C-alpha cells in the first residue's frame, strides 16, 4: 500500500511527525507538500492527493490543514474520495471499519502530535468490515456523488438549462420507455460523450487524420473499432456514425447511386424513416420498394419479399426494422438477396 500525504502551511509540523511515524512502520508514502509555513491554498494540496488516487498512483491519502475542515471539503469534491476528519483514534477506526474511508484528515490546531500519531496508527491498522449495510450505504454515497457531479458545472453556469435537465431526468425516471433508440445510457456513457474530446476535430480515420493532435482520439476510436469487430465477429467496423440514420446513409452513399433500387421494410409495417419514407433523404434519392408483414400473422412474408426482389431487382436489400417485435431471420434475407444478386444490409 502507498499513501499520499499533503498539508497546507498550517499542517507542516504535524505532517513531519506523521512522515516519521510512517517511515518507522515501513509504510510507503509520497509527500505532495507543502514544506514550509509560507501561506498556501489548501484546495491545491487536497486536489493533488485526490487526483493521484483517481489515477491509481496511491491507495490512500492523509491531508492536514489548520482545522481539517477545508481539506475535508476539498477532497470530498472528488467522486472516489471518502475523506474523514478524525479527532480521536476511535474515529479513525470507525471511519475505516464503517465507511471504508480512504483519506484521513487531521486538524493541526486541534490535534497534538502524539494524538495525531495515535490516530494514524489506528487508521493504518483499521480495515473495512465489508458488512452488507455498510456496503449498501457506501454505494449510495458513490451514486449520489456521481449524480451531483454530473450537473455541478451546468448548475453554476446556466440555472435555466440545469432546471430543464433535472426535470427531464425526473421524467425518464418515472417513465417506462419501450422505444429501443431511447434506451437509458449509463452515467459512464454520458461522461464519455460529454468529455473534452468534444473539443477536438478528428476528420478521417485513426492514423489518417486531417488535423494534428489526434493521438488520443485515435486510441479511443481504435479501441471502439476492435471492440465492435470482436462483438460482431467482423473483419472491419466503422464506429463514427452517431445514430442508425447516419449509419444507413453511409452505407447507401458508399454502395449505391441516386436512383438505384432498394428493397426495405415499409414504415407502416415497422420499418424506419431511412427505409424509403418520402419525407426522408432515402425516399427522395433512391427508388424504394417496400416489403411488409402478413396481415394474418403479422410476421414478415418472405414469399412476397422474394417476389418483390425478383420483380424489381434491387441493388440493396435492407434487413432491419424500427418497430418489428419478432426476431429477424437473416439467413432467409440472405437467400433472397443472393437469388437476385443484391447486397444485404
Beta strands, then each sheet from edge to edge (+ up, - down):
strand 1: 2-7
strand 2: 28-31
strand 3: 60-65
strand 4: 83-85
strand 5: 103-107
strand 6: 204-205
strand 7: 208-209
strand 8: 261-265
strand 9: 287-291
strand 10: 316-317
strand 11: 343-344
sheet 1: 2+ 1+ 3+ 5+ 4+
sheet 2: 6+ 7-
sheet 3: 9+ 8+ 10+ 11+
end
